[in-house]
Structure formats: C-alpha cells, structure tokens
C-alpha cells in the first residue's frame, strides 16, 4: 500500500525520530506537557460499599482503564478525580509506560504512581498515539529509575519529541482512530474464529476421555457429578491409587539459579514449559546449581508434571507429560511430578484427561492464595478419574493427538494473521505520528 508523504523533510537531530516534516519542530516533552500525579492512599481511605474507585498502575491496561479489580475509596478529593477523556499513564511496575484515555462513567481517582498527562499544546488523542511508539517507551526506560522494575519520574520529560500544529494533530488522531478501528475489527474477528477452534478442541477432549470413542456401548453412572454416565466396562480410580506425587526442587536460593558458568549447573524444567505445552519440550530447560550429594528428585520419561503455584487461576493445575528419555533433569520448585506405578494406566491418556476443562475447573476451585495461587498435594492425589481398558486409553490418546494437531495448524494460521495485523497497526501509528506518512 502506497502512502502520501510530506513535500519536504529535515533532520530532527534526534536519532530515534530521524527525518521529520519541514514545518514540524523538535521540543522537549517538559516544555509542552506535565505529569499530574495522584496521591498515596492508606487503609483508612479504603471501603467496600462505595462507588469511588482508586486507579492504580494495575488498572492501566492496553489503551483502557480496567476497574473490575480496583480498590474502593471512602474518602476522596476532587483534586485527584479523573474526568472524561483524561489521558493517563502508568509510571511504574509491569505496566509502566502504558497509556489510556479515560472513558468511564464511574467516579475514579488517581493513585500516586498513575499520572494525568496535561498539555495546552497537544490534542490528547494525538499524544495517546504518540506514547504508543516503541522508541519513545525505550527512551523513557533509559531516563527511568530502574530497580527491580522501572519507575518513571519527571526526568523522562527531558526526552525530545515533535511539536506540530494543533489542527494537524487532530487530523492525524482522527485518521488513526478510523484506520486502527478497522484493523482491530479484523483482529477481533480472527480471535473469535480462533476461540471457536480452541473450544472445539476442548470439547473433543472432554467427550473422548469421559465417553470413549465408541458411542454404542452400554453406559453406567460414574458416581462423579461432573462426568455423569460412562461406558459400563470403565473403572473409576483416584490418582493416588495408580501412582505418586513428588516434589520439585527444594531448598534452593535465588543465587542457585543465576550462576551461569558454575560447573555444578544441571538442567531443570521451568514452569513455563509446563504451562505452555501438552508435552514437555526437552530443549526448553534452564540451569540450576545442584551441589554434590544434594538430595533432589530427578524426573523420568513418562512422568506427568503439575503446575502447583501460579499468579493467576488460568495456569494453576496445568499438566504436561515428558515423552523423551532424558539424563539428569530436575523440576521447577513451583511444580510437582506424578509417576505412574500402575501398568494398566497409559500416561498419554491420563494427561489428556487431566487437561479436561471440568477437571481444570475443579483444580481452580481448590487453589488458595492472594499474591500467588497454590494447590496442595493431597487435593490432587485424591482426585477421581476414569480408567478404560489400556488399549482404549491408547486409542483415545492417539485420536486426540491427531485431532489436536489438525486444530493447532488452523490456530497457528490465525495467530500468524493476527500478529501480522498487530505489527501493521504498530507500524502505521509510528509512521503517521512521526511524519513518515502524511494524512489529510
């Protein structure tokens, strides 16, 4: 697609901006905008049954303000109230640098690590797009006070940016509103299609591991509420009846995971390998110091791994199966291994069953904690599951692998299309707000 450009350009003198239109100017952020910071709350300011929301950094999501998890205030000051179309920026933490235009009807108030961006020279919607530039965010990180996480102070306002006529800013913002809305609509459609295939995959798993592949067999009550009827010749067992759980790494310090060149380093399976894969990827391992004579559990082919601790419920209790022969390999601290001792159990079938949505929902209910969600070993050991004859287990696992592979190929195509559109959106915003492309 060919775009119009400006008649004349000049060197901005700023490396990350490059050439800019002849009539645009370069100016420091501090000369044109300022941050209006919120306030530091105490427990005395908080209440449950009010409609006054405290907007902290976690409420600044991708382009929007999310209040579903916001704290509520009993005391509030109009000085810190957020108004329609205010431009907000998160100043620290994982969301630092993210901006959002406020468009909610609720009463919301600024926390100290969220700021309003105030300016008389900029159209806020143009600034909203300008603060989405990757290069600008990189510059903000350079100017920030970084400890464990970035902490943006007023020093980031020393960064240079472009200043253009207000009317031109409005034109650019309106153009990007229209174009990004079209792109977002395409992305949303693809995401819905992708979700349908993921739902189909889960439905296939649920049906196969609870009803089998032969739909003409005689059925009986399973005695398990969420399962209902099962083939008459199937059994019901508890996990602890067919194997045992063992712990991941224990007694390790943070230093043990950071010594890159230590001769005592050994590979271990990180929790991300379990959270993201049905089968463990043996090339996705990390290193940890295992001292001589140290007693730690070593994993084996055929073991199933549970994610026992997570920051959110979506990953808690997820499982992954090790299908490869491995040497000395350990397991992450936040995980448990399950080793099957009953020869009548097919590990691939059991892993498929553990990924059933209803089983996962039961595990989520058992999860406890605030900053991290945790599962207890006895909760998993006591779970009941369905046991067909071993040849049926193998047939079910084979069928699900084949069908899952087909669906994955389709989902991967959607993922690629979505990524392409997201990259195009990002490039469009960059080129338009920095003057590489002219809009009228």
PyMOL commands that set and color helices and strands:
alter all, ss='L'
color gray80, all
select helices_A, chain A and resi 29-31+43-45+57-59+78-80+124-130+134-143+154-158+166-211+239-242+254-257+271-276+347-354+357-366+377-381+390-433
alter helices_A, ss='H'
color red, helices_A
select strands_A, chain A and resi 9-11+19-21+25-28+33-37+52-55+71-72+87-90+99-101+107-110+114-119+145-146+150-151+160-163+219-221+229-231+235-238+243-247+265-269+285-289+304-307+309-310+319-321+329-331+335-340+373-374+384-387
alter strands_A, ss='S'
color yellow, strands_A
deselect
rebuild
show_as cartoon
